[in-house]
Amino acid sequence: MEACEELDLFMSELMKRPLVLQPSALISRGLAALRCSVYTTEEKWLVLVNQAHPKVESRIKMAVQAAKSRMAQGNPFMLEVSLTYARDQHC
């Protein structure tokens, strides 16, 4: 992306369409305490993210804003959004 307007367009398009992620989970056996495992099977699955949820939307907006800031400084950037939460938090 070359301009902040492109990031705005990206954000607009991202919020209009369903956000579907396709991670893969590696199922393994081993010694968890030593972080030693052998991968035995790979499971494929989909995750549908409700990007209109206030917490998710705010994380996306923060990431886009950070990218705009780096872009304005002429620095390279990677748009990364963390959707993790602590177990004691409730959505």
C-alpha positions in Angstrom: 0.0 0.0 0.0 1.3 3.4 -0.9 -1.2 5.9 0.7 -3.3 6.2 3.9 -6.4 6.3 1.6 -5.6 2.7 0.6 -5.6 1.7 4.3 -9.0 3.4 4.7 -10.4 1.5 1.7 -9.0 -1.7 3.1 -10.6 -1.0 6.5 -13.9 -0.2 4.8 -13.9 -3.4 2.7 -12.8 -5.5 5.7 -15.7 -4.3 7.8 -18.2 -5.1 5.0 -17.4 -8.7 4.3 -17.4 -11.8 6.5 -14.0 -12.4 8.0 -13.1 -16.1 7.6 -9.8 -17.5 8.7 -8.5 -21.0 7.9 -5.9 -22.0 10.5 -4.6 -25.5 10.8 -4.1 -27.2 14.1 -1.4 -29.8 14.6 -2.4 -32.5 16.9 0.6 -34.0 18.7 1.9 -36.3 21.4 5.0 -35.8 23.5 6.4 -34.5 26.7 4.6 -31.2 27.2 6.9 -30.2 30.1 9.9 -30.3 27.7 7.9 -28.8 24.8 8.8 -31.9 22.8 6.2 -33.4 20.5 5.7 -35.4 17.3 3.1 -34.2 14.9 0.8 -37.0 14.0 -2.2 -35.5 12.2 -3.3 -32.1 10.9 -6.8 -30.9 11.3 -8.2 -28.1 9.1 -11.0 -25.9 10.3 -12.6 -22.5 9.8 -13.1 -19.5 12.1 -15.7 -16.9 11.4 -14.8 -13.6 13.1 -17.5 -11.0 13.9 -15.4 -8.0 13.1 -18.4 -5.7 13.9 -18.1 -6.7 17.6 -17.0 -3.6 19.5 -13.8 -5.2 21.0 -12.8 -6.8 17.6 -13.6 -3.6 15.7 -11.5 -1.5 18.1 -8.5 -3.9 17.7 -8.7 -3.7 13.9 -9.0 0.1 14.1 -6.0 0.3 16.4 -3.9 -1.8 14.0 -4.9 0.3 11.0 -4.1 3.5 12.9 -0.7 2.2 13.9 -0.1 1.2 10.2 -1.1 4.7 9.1 1.3 6.2 11.6 4.2 4.1 10.4 3.3 4.8 6.8 3.2 8.6 7.5 6.8 8.3 8.8 7.8 6.4 5.7 8.5 3.2 7.6 7.5 -0.3 6.5 4.7 -1.9 8.5 2.9 -5.1 9.0 -0.8 -5.0 9.8 -1.2 -7.4 12.7 -4.3 -7.8 14.9 -4.3 -9.8 18.1 -7.7 -11.2 19.1 -6.5 -13.0 22.2 -7.9 -12.4 25.7 -7.2 -13.6 29.2 -9.3 -16.5 30.5 -10.7 -14.3 33.3 -12.0 -11.7 30.8 -15.6 -12.0 29.5 -16.7 -10.8 26.1 
